[in-house]
C-alpha cells in the first residue's frame, strides 16, 4: 500500500494556485494524495481523491464543526502518513479534528500569513492568537513565510517546531516565455502609448484595500491608469467607487485573468495597497518581470522589498504617500528602471526550484527516518 498524504485548505482554488507542484512531488514518490477543501470538489488530476467540506468564513458557523467531524473520520479511516494544512480557517479545524485521534497523524501547518499583526484591533488579535495557541499541540511543524509571523509563532510557541521557508515557490518559467507584444496588449485593454499603467492583481477583498488606490488615483496625472485584474466580493463596490470618483476611463477591470504574463508586459509598475500579506505571489511575479513596485509597508511586502533599493514602500492606507511614490517613479525613469532590475535579482531565491526541495524536506522530516530515506528522491545525502 502506498503512503497517503492529505492536503486541506479553505478552498480548492488555494490548492490549485499554490500547491500543485507539491502534489506532483508526492505522486512522483509513489504516494497517494487526497485533497479536502471547502466548496464544491474541484477536478485536480494530481489528487487521487477530492473531498468537499462545508467550510464557511465565519469561524463559529455550525458547518465548520461538521467539516471538523468529517476530517476526523477521514483521518481515522485513512491513517495518513502525513497531513498538511493551509489557510487559517481550514488549518484550525484540521488541527482540532486531529486532536482527538489516537494515534494522530504527523501534521504540518503552512502559515500563508496570520490574519493579524500589531495594528489589528486587540479583541480580534486576541481571538486569532488564541485559536493558534489552542492548536499548537497538534502542530508538529509550522512553516512561516515572513519575519513577523515567524517571530510571533516563536514568541508564543505556536507549534512544536517552527521553520522559515521562502514561500511555496513561484514558477517563474511562465513569465520567461513572455512574447506578447506590449503595444498590442495595451491597446486591447484600452490604453494609449502615453498612459502609465499601474497593475494590481488581487482578489477584491477588504484586506487588499483597492479603495485606497482608487482614491489616490484621483490625485495623480490623467495619464496614470489602474489595471485591476481579479474577482471577489468587493468588485462591484470598487466599480461603483470608480464611477463616483469620475475615474471610469482611467481604471480597467478585466476580471479574473488566468495568464498574467501579458499584463505584466503591458504595465509600467506594480502596486499593492494590502493591509497584510504572507508572501504575495503577485508582487513576486511583478518583481521577476522587472517592474518597479510601490507597496504598502506591511508584513509580507517588507520581506520582499527594501525601500528605494528594490521597491518603494508607503504607510498603509496613506493616499498621499502612495501618490507621492508614484510621482517619484514618473519623475525619475532611471530610478524606476533601476528598481525593476534590482527587484528581478532580489526575488530569484523565492523561485519554485529553490523552495520546493526545502519544503519537501521539511514535510518528510516528520516521517520515521527509515521511511524518509526510502521515499525522498530529493534527498541528496
Secondary structure, DSSP 8 states (H G I E B T S, - for coil): ---EEEEEES-HHHHHHHTHHHHHHHHHTT-EEEEEEESS----TT-SEEEEE---SSTT-HHHHHHHHHHHHHHHHH--SEEEEESHHHHHHHHHHHHT-SS---EEEEES--S--TTS-HHHHHHHHHHHHHTGGG-SEEEE-SHHHHHHHHHHT-SSSEEE-S-S-B-THHHHT----HHHHHHHTT--TT-EEEE-----SGGG-HHHHHHHHTTS-TTEEEE-----TTHHHHHHHHHHTT-GGGEE-----S--HHHHHH-SEEEE--S--SS-HHHHHHHHTT-EEEEESSTTTTTT--BTTTBEEE-TT-HHHHHHHHHHHHH-HHHHHHHHHHHHHHHGGGBHHHHHHHHHHHHHTTS-HHHHHHH-TT---
